[in-house]
């Protein structure tokens, strides 16, 4: 009789542990996936707004620190030119590619609503950079040679 009770107790404990595992696994898996994404080191655009040839992007770096801001900015611009973001792709159907980019960079997705970006990146045609001449800007697109553009990186801290 005692062996039967021990077996039932052991079986009950195993069932409880299995049930707990079934409920905990999706939660733990989601946390792991979020951590892995936020530390992948691969930038991703999380929002964009284009108007009049000017595109404003919000990009997450998916890292805890940006060591080389200029190299990071060049990587982000290259991803924009190649339409290489995982989440957002530029549509060439409606308004064509943008002529200028204004990019706010955050370290992680969870930082976006919490404060100022760690970097601001501007990518504008040389003939119009800084003078706000939107009519001339529309002749250019980000697909034009980088030599026709000015890249400005501002540290947010």
Secondary structure, DSSP 8 states (H G I E B T S, - for coil): -HHHHHHHHHHHHHHHHHHHHHHHHHHHHHHHHHHHHHTS---EEEEEEEETTEEEEEEE--SS--S-HHHHHHHHHHHHHTT--SS----SSSS-S-SEEEEEEESSGGGTTTS--SEEEEEEETTTTTTT-HHHHTT--TTS-GGGEEEEEEE--
